Amino acid sequence: MGQEEMILHYAPLIKYIAHRLAMRLPSHIMVEDLISAGVIGLMDAIAKFDRGKGVEFKTYAEFRIRGAMLDELRALDWLPRSVRQKASQIEKSIEHLEKTKGRRVEDEEIAAELGISLSEYYQRINAINGMPLLGPEILREKAGKLSDEEILNLLLDGEENSPFNLLDFKQMKEILTEAIDELSEKERLVISLYYYEELTLKEIGEILNLTESRICQIHTKILLRLRGRLNRSMKEGL
């Protein structure tokens, strides 16, 4: 098949990946932008595919399509500075409380530390939804084009010869592994279902008998905890 025929043939795959990804992002992210990025990813896959590698084209194309969409999302950098500041405040509060108390802290304790009501705390958590695990400047420096989802997927996959280790991420992996081990059973399940099984927040809520909003809050709080731990270690010279 020629390039145009390939694009038409794989158009349903591009749309499927875009819509699945969009379900996990803020509502103002346009599916059409993801689809456009996906088409570019497919064209890149067509140009670079090597049959000698023993990989099916569909598998390779799906990887390139998804990667192109994630690159587009990182380029958008959609969170305003005010939201990033609130995220930083929550990260620091969690870090301070966990150091002081020597355990995981509850939402009520974090809200009290911030001097706000629990309702306002949840409003901030909801606004932060979609913030990446690593700050863009650190991610570019340490991980190249490796996405947050790829980092956690590779971490949970646990393959010794994975690209994670080849990228000299040994210390980062140890930090994330330790941080994830400290999560509650429910939190670890949310991380596994979201990043490894690639379920949406709504689907995870149905499994755990919780609302999509509550799963979103749990997920965001997990990322803030991991982000604080990881960013702090990276800045200290990981």
C-alpha positions in Angstrom: 0.0 0.0 0.0 1.1 3.6 -0.7 1.3 6.2 2.1 -2.2 7.6 1.5 -3.7 4.1 1.5 -1.8 3.3 4.8 -3.1 6.5 6.4 -6.7 5.6 5.4 -6.3 2.0 6.6 -4.9 3.1 10.0 -7.2 6.1 10.5 -9.5 4.1 12.9 -6.5 3.2 15.0 -5.4 6.8 15.2 -8.9 7.9 16.2 -9.1 5.2 18.8 -5.8 6.1 20.5 -6.7 9.8 20.4 -10.1 9.3 22.0 -8.7 6.9 24.7 -6.0 9.5 25.5 -8.4 12.4 25.5 -10.6 10.7 28.1 -7.7 11.0 30.5 -7.0 14.7 29.9 -8.6 18.1 30.7 -11.7 18.8 28.6 -10.2 21.7 26.7 -7.6 19.4 25.0 -8.9 19.0 21.4 -9.1 15.4 20.1 -8.5 16.8 16.6 -5.1 18.0 17.7 -4.2 14.6 18.9 -5.5 13.0 15.7 -3.3 15.4 13.6 -0.3 14.5 15.7 -1.2 10.8 15.3 -1.2 11.1 11.5 2.3 12.6 11.7 3.3 9.7 13.9 2.0 7.2 11.4 3.8 8.9 8.5 7.0 8.7 10.6 6.3 5.0 11.2 5.8 4.3 7.5 9.1 6.1 6.7 11.2 4.4 9.4 9.7 0.9 9.7 12.3 -1.9 9.3 10.8 -5.3 8.6 14.1 -6.9 9.5 13.5 -6.1 13.2 10.8 -8.8 13.4 8.1 -6.4 14.7 4.7 -6.2 13.2 4.0 -2.8 11.5 0.8 -2.3 13.5 2.6 -2.7 16.8 5.3 -0.3 15.6 2.8 2.2 14.2 0.8 2.2 17.4 3.9 3.1 19.4 4.9 5.9 17.0 1.3 7.3 16.9 1.0 7.3 20.6 4.4 8.9 21.0 3.6 11.7 18.6 0.4 12.5 20.5 2.3 12.6 23.8 4.9 14.8 22.3 2.1 17.2 21.2 0.7 17.3 24.7 4.0 18.1 26.2 4.5 20.9 23.7 1.1 22.4 24.6 2.2 22.7 28.3 -1.5 23.5 29.1 -1.3 24.2 32.8 -1.2 27.9 33.8 1.5 29.2 36.2 -1.1 29.7 39.0 -2.0 26.0 38.9 1.7 25.0 38.9 2.2 27.2 42.0 -0.7 25.5 43.8 0.7 22.1 42.8 4.1 23.1 44.2 2.4 24.2 47.5 0.7 20.9 47.9 3.9 19.0 47.1 5.8 20.8 49.7 3.0 20.4 52.3 2.9 16.6 51.7 6.7 16.4 51.9 6.7 18.4 55.2 3.9 16.4 56.8 5.3 13.0 55.8 8.7 14.0 57.2 7.2 15.3 60.4 4.8 12.4 61.0 6.8 9.6 59.4 3.8 8.2 57.5 1.4 8.8 54.7 -0.9 11.7 55.4 -4.6 12.1 54.7 -6.3 14.8 52.7 -7.7 16.5 55.8 -4.2 16.9 57.2 -2.9 18.4 53.9 -5.8 20.9 53.8 -5.1 21.9 57.4 -1.4 22.4 56.6 -2.3 24.6 53.7 -4.8 26.5 55.9 -7.7 25.9 53.6 -11.0 23.9 53.8 -11.1 20.3 52.5 -13.5 21.4 49.8 -11.0 24.0 48.6 -8.2 21.5 48.7 -10.2 19.2 46.4 -10.9 22.1 44.1 -7.1 22.6 43.8 -6.5 18.9 43.2 -9.1 18.9 40.5 -7.5 21.9 38.8 -4.1 20.3 38.9 -5.3 17.2 37.0 -3.1 16.5 34.0 0.2 17.8 35.5 3.1 15.7 34.3 5.1 13.6 36.8 8.3 15.4 35.9 8.7 19.1 35.2 9.3 19.6 31.4 12.8 21.0 31.9 13.9 18.0 34.0 12.2 15.5 31.7 13.9 16.9 28.6 17.3 16.8 30.4 17.1 13.4 31.9 14.6 11.4 29.8 14.7 12.9 26.3 11.3 12.0 24.7 10.4 9.4 27.3 6.9 10.2 28.5 5.5 10.0 32.0 3.3 7.0 31.0 6.3 5.3 29.4 8.3 5.8 32.6 5.7 4.3 34.8 4.8 1.5 32.3 8.5 0.5 32.2 8.8 0.7 35.9 5.7 -1.5 36.5 6.8 -3.9 33.7 10.1 -4.6 35.5 12.1 -6.0 32.6 15.8 -6.0 33.3 16.7 -5.1 29.7 14.0 -2.5 29.2 14.9 1.0 27.7 14.4 2.3 31.3 17.7 0.8 32.4 19.4 1.5 29.1 18.7 5.2 29.6 20.7 5.1 32.9 17.5 5.5 35.0 18.6 3.1 37.7 18.5 5.7 40.5 15.2 7.2 39.2 13.7 3.7 39.1 14.8 3.1 42.7 13.3 6.3 43.9 10.0 5.7 42.1 9.9 2.0 43.2 10.4 3.1 46.9 7.8 5.8 46.6 5.2 3.5 45.0 5.9 0.8 47.6 4.9 3.4 50.3 1.5 4.0 48.6 -1.6 2.3 50.0 -3.0 -0.8 48.3 -5.7 1.3 46.7 -3.3 3.9 45.4 -1.0 1.2 43.9 -4.0 -0.3 42.3 -5.0 3.0 40.7 -1.5 3.5 39.4 -1.4 0.0 38.0 -4.8 0.1 36.3 -4.2 3.6 34.9 -0.7 3.3 33.5 -0.2 -0.5 33.0 -3.7 -1.6 32.1 -4.5 1.8 30.5 -7.9 2.0 31.9 -9.6 5.4 32.1 -10.4 7.1 35.4 -14.1 6.3 34.9 -13.3 2.6 34.3 -11.1 2.5 37.4 -13.9 4.1 39.4 -16.4 1.4 38.3 -13.9 -1.3 39.4 -13.3 0.3 42.8 -16.9 1.5 43.3 -15.8 5.1 43.5 -16.8 8.2 41.4 -14.6 9.2 38.5 -14.0 12.5 40.4 -12.7 10.7 43.5 -10.3 8.5 41.4 -9.1 11.7 39.7 -8.3 13.1 43.1 -6.5 10.0 44.2 -4.5 9.8 41.0 -3.5 13.5 41.2 -2.4 13.2 44.9 -0.3 10.2 44.0 1.4 12.0 41.2 2.1 15.0 43.4 3.7 12.8 46.0 5.8 11.0 43.4 6.6 14.3 41.6 7.8 15.9 44.8 10.0 12.9 45.7 11.4 12.6 42.2 12.0 16.2 41.4 13.7 16.8 44.7 16.1 13.9 44.0 16.8 15.0 40.5 17.6 18.6 41.5 20.0 17.2 44.2 22.0 15.7 41.4 20.4 12.4 40.3 
